[in-house]
Amino acid sequence: MSGVEVHGIDPETRGYRVSFRDGDRLIRGLVPETLVMEWVRRPDTPSHGDAYQYIAAHREKIMKTLKKMSDGDGSAGAPFDRLSLVEE
Protein backbone atom coordinates (compact mmCIF):
# COMPACT_ATOMS: atom_id res chain seq x y z
CA MET A 1 0.00 0.00 0.00
CA SER A 2 1.15 3.48 -0.80
CA GLY A 3 0.50 6.66 1.16
CA VAL A 4 -2.82 8.48 1.34
CA GLU A 5 -3.40 11.42 -0.97
CA VAL A 6 -5.84 14.12 0.12
CA HIS A 7 -7.88 15.78 -2.62
CA GLY A 8 -9.68 18.47 -0.62
CA ILE A 9 -13.14 18.58 0.87
CA ASP A 10 -16.34 17.53 -0.84
CA PRO A 11 -18.72 20.43 -0.18
CA GLU A 12 -21.81 18.25 -0.47
CA THR A 13 -20.82 15.60 2.08
CA ARG A 14 -18.38 17.69 4.17
CA GLY A 15 -15.91 14.83 3.87
CA TYR A 16 -12.25 14.99 2.89
CA ARG A 17 -11.63 13.06 -0.34
CA VAL A 18 -8.73 10.64 -0.01
CA SER A 19 -7.22 7.97 -2.22
CA PHE A 20 -4.44 5.42 -2.17
CA ARG A 21 -3.19 2.49 -4.21
CA ASP A 22 -3.55 -1.09 -3.05
CA GLY A 23 -1.72 -3.11 -5.66
CA ASP A 24 -3.28 -2.18 -8.97
CA ARG A 25 -6.49 -0.89 -7.32
CA LEU A 26 -7.11 2.77 -6.60
CA ILE A 27 -9.25 3.07 -3.48
CA ARG A 28 -11.11 6.34 -2.92
CA GLY A 29 -12.94 7.36 0.20
CA LEU A 30 -14.31 10.16 2.35
CA VAL A 31 -13.12 11.09 5.84
CA PRO A 32 -15.95 12.99 7.55
CA GLU A 33 -15.14 16.48 8.74
CA THR A 34 -16.78 15.54 12.06
CA LEU A 35 -13.90 13.14 12.82
CA VAL A 36 -11.44 16.01 12.50
CA MET A 37 -13.68 18.24 14.66
CA GLU A 38 -13.69 15.62 17.41
CA TRP A 39 -9.92 15.19 17.18
CA VAL A 40 -9.18 18.92 17.52
CA ARG A 41 -11.95 19.17 20.15
CA ARG A 42 -13.58 22.22 18.66
CA PRO A 43 -17.18 22.46 17.49
CA ASP A 44 -16.36 24.81 14.61
CA THR A 45 -15.20 23.92 11.12
CA PRO A 46 -11.62 22.64 11.26
CA SER A 47 -8.93 24.21 9.10
CA HIS A 48 -7.57 22.31 6.14
CA GLY A 49 -4.31 22.07 8.09
CA ASP A 50 -6.13 20.32 10.94
CA ALA A 51 -7.70 17.90 8.48
CA TYR A 52 -4.39 17.08 6.81
CA GLN A 53 -2.78 16.52 10.23
CA TYR A 54 -5.63 14.23 11.28
CA ILE A 55 -5.41 12.20 8.08
CA ALA A 56 -1.62 11.93 8.38
CA ALA A 57 -1.85 10.87 12.04
CA HIS A 58 -4.49 8.22 11.28
CA ARG A 59 -3.49 7.23 7.75
CA GLU A 60 -2.83 3.57 8.56
CA LYS A 61 -6.26 3.11 10.16
CA ILE A 62 -7.94 5.07 7.36
CA MET A 63 -6.26 2.95 4.70
CA LYS A 64 -6.98 -0.32 6.53
CA THR A 65 -10.65 0.59 7.00
CA LEU A 66 -11.20 1.70 3.40
CA LYS A 67 -9.42 -1.40 2.11
CA LYS A 68 -11.67 -3.61 4.24
CA MET A 69 -14.74 -1.75 2.98
CA SER A 70 -13.53 -2.14 -0.59
CA ASP A 71 -13.16 -5.87 0.02
CA GLY A 72 -16.76 -6.05 1.30
CA ASP A 73 -15.85 -6.29 5.00
CA GLY A 74 -18.08 -3.97 7.02
CA SER A 75 -16.51 -4.71 10.41
CA ALA A 76 -14.75 -1.37 10.90
CA GLY A 77 -14.61 -0.13 14.48
CA ALA A 78 -15.62 3.29 15.72
CA PRO A 79 -14.91 6.02 14.83
CA PHE A 80 -13.57 4.77 11.49
CA ASP A 81 -16.86 3.06 10.70
CA ARG A 82 -17.98 6.55 9.62
CA LEU A 83 -15.64 6.53 6.62
CA SER A 84 -17.18 5.80 3.25
CA LEU A 85 -16.00 4.62 -0.12
CA VAL A 86 -16.32 6.75 -3.24
CA GLU A 87 -17.16 4.70 -6.30
CA GLU A 88 -16.35 5.91 -9.80
N, C-alpha and C positions, 0 to 999 in steps of 0.2 A: 504494500500500500504506500502511496505517496502522501505528501502533505495536503492539508485542506486549503483550498482557495476560497476566498470570500469575494462575492460578486455584488455586494451592496445589499440594501434592504428592499424588500418587495413592499410597495406602499399599500397594496390591497390586503395582504395577510399580516403585515408588520413583523415579518420574519426575515432573518438574514439569509440570503441565498449562498449556499456553499456547494462545493463539488470536490471530488477527489477520484483518483484512478484506483481501481482494484483489479489488477491484471489488465485485461483489455476492456473492462467495463468502466464507464464513466458514471459515477453515482452522484446524483444531485439531491439536495435536501434543503429544508428550511429550519433554521434555529430561531424559535420564537423570541421576540424582543423581551417578553416577560421573564424569560430565564436570565437575561442580562440584568434586568431591573432588580430581580431578587438577589443576584450575585453582588451588585454594587450597593444594595440595600437602600435604594432611593425609589420613591414612587413615580418620579418624573421620567420622561423619555431619556434613555441613556445616550451618551455621545457615541459616535462611530468608533472612537478610540476605545471606549469601554467595551463595545461589542467585539472588536478585534482582539482585545486582551482576553475576554471571556472565551472566545472561540479558540485562541491559541492555548490557553490554560487547560481547556477541556477537549482538545482536538482528538485525542485517542478515544475517549468515550463517545464523542460525536461520530467519529468514523466507524467505530465498532457497532454502534446502534443503527446507523443508516445502512451499514452493510447487512446486518441481521434483518432489517426491514426489507431490504432489497432481495434477500434470500427467502422472504416469506415468513420469517420468524418474528412474531409480535410480542416477544417476552421481554422487551426493554423495561428496565426499572426506572422509577421516578428519580429525578425530574426529566430524564432523557426520553421518556415515553411520550413527551410532548413534541418531539421532533417529527417531521414529516418528509416523505419523499416527494420529489418533483419529477413527474414523468414527462417525457418529450413526446 
